[in-house]
Amino acid sequence: MLTLILISSNEVFSEIRIEINVDDKIITNYDLKNEVNYLEILNPNLADLKFNQKIKIAKNSLINQIIKQKEIKKLIKIDNNNSFVDDYFKNYYFNLGFKNEKEFEVILKKKTNYNLSEIKKKVETELYWNDLVYNKYFKQIKIDEEKIISKINALNDEYVKEYLLSEIVISKRKNNPMIMIANL
């Protein structure tokens, strides 16, 4: 394991260690801590987890992001001026409870070393990935709309929870299909 020590003026600033190597990309302990802080912005309940659990989630998040970006680049030419991505990004930070982009940026600077363009890249990666998965498997999806509507109508009005399609995982086992909700 390679350890780097960053020196600022005459003091030791931080110790950076390479934790993971995914293809030609490295993930350091600094990257993991930064990702943990970002994920806590997305889901404040992560703060309740033990540090090792947070690091494990951050590792998986960064590894998945690298893999997704690599696969997307193989299949799609990404246009940096995509209005759909821009609109989705606005909804993204709004749904996190931020009134505007500037407010989101202030929290990012306070809690992480990510900037808006890096977060937008993460969001863009997820959008393109979801699109790739959908386009690959949409013919295999069969939706019983009547059954879904009847279940929705049977729900108690006080308990309503929304999920993104990307959060629904369908697993088929022999004669026993199962639908799970992924807590992203």
N, C-alpha and C positions, 0 to 999 in steps of 0.2 A: 504494500500500500504506500503510495506516494503522499507525503505530507509537505505542504507549503506553508511557510509562515510569512504573512504580509507585514511589512514594517512601514509605519507612517512616522516620519520624522525620526525621533529616537526611541519610540515606544513600540511594543509589539501590539499590532492591531487585532489580529485574529489568526487562528490556525485553521487552515483549509485542508481537508482530506478528500481524496477521491474515494467515494463509497461504491459506485456502480459504474460499469462501462457497458453501454448498450450500443452495439455496432461501433460507430466511430464517435459517439457522443458520450461524454462523461457527466456523471452526476456527483456533486460534492456534498459534504455535510452542510455547507452554506446554502446550496440549492434546496436541500431537504428542509432546512429550517425556514427558508423563504416560502416554500410551497405550503408548509404547515400553517404559516401565518395567513397566507392567501386562502387556504381551505377553511380556516376559522372565520374569515370574513364571509365566505359563502354559507357556512353552517356553524353558528356560534356554539352549538352543542358539542362540537369537537373539543372545545376547551375542557370539557369534563373528562375526557379520556386521558389515560396515562401517556407519558411522553413517547414511550416505545410504540404504542398503538398509533399515535399520530405520525410518527416517522414511517411506520409501515404503510399507512394510507398515502402519505406523501410520495414514498418510493413508487408505489403502484401507480399513482397519478402521473408522475413524471415519466415512468417507463411506458405507460400506455400512450401518453402524449407523443413521445418520440416514435413509437411504432406506428401510430396513426398518421403522423406527419410523413413518415417514410412511405407508407402505402398510398397515401393521397397523392404524393408527388409522382408516383409511378403512373397514376391513372388520370390525373386532372391537372390542367394548367390553371393555377390559381390567379384570379384577377384581383389585384389589390384594391380596385375601386368598385366594390360590389355593394350596391345599395341595400340588398337584402341583409347582408352581414352588418352594415351600418345600422339599419333599423332594428335588427335583432339585438345588437349590442346596446342600443338605447333602452330597449325593453329589459335587457339583462340587468343592467345596473338599477333600473327603476324597480324591478321585481325584488332586488336585494334590499330595497328600502331607501335608496339614494334618490334625492330630488333631481339631480343633474349630474353631468359628467364630471364637473369640477369637484363636487362633494365626494364622488367616488374616488377621484384622483387623490384628494387630500388624505383619505383613509388608506389608500394603497401606499402612499409615500410614508405615512405614519407607521404602518404595520408591516410593510414588505419593501422589497427593493424592485418590485415590478413596476413598470410604467403602463400607461393606458394601451399603448400599441402592443405590448407583450400580452396583456390580458385579452385584447381584441383578437390577437393571433390564436390564443387558446380557444376562444369562443368560435372563431372561424374554423379551426381544426375540428371541433366537435360538430359543427354544422355540416361540414363536408363529409365527415365520417358517417354521421347519421344518414346523410343522403346516399352515400355509397352502400351502406348496409340495407337501407330501404330498397334501393334499385336492384340490389342483388337478390333480395328475398321477398319482394312484394307479391309475386305471383303465388307464393306458398302460404300466404296469410289469408285465412278465411275468417271473416268477422260476422258473427250472428248479431246483427243490429237489434233485433227484437229482444233478444235475451239481455243485451247490455242496457237497453232502454228500460226494460222491466226491473232490472236490478237497481238502476238509478232511481226510478220512481219509488222503489221499496225502501230507499235510504231515508233515514230520519233527517229532516231538514236541518237540524242543528249540527249534524256531522257530515260535512261535505269536504272532500279532499280531492284536489286536482293533481294529476300526474301528466308529465310529458310523455309522449309516445316512446321516447328513447329510454324512459325509466321502466318500461314494462318489458319483462323478460318472459318468454313463453318457452317452456321446456317440455318436450314430449318424451314420455317414457312409455314403454309397451302398454298400450290400452289405458294409459293414465296421464292425459295431458295436464299440465300444471301451469298456472300463471302466477308470476311473482312480481312484486314491485321492488325495483332497485332503489335504495335510498342514496341518491347521488348528492 
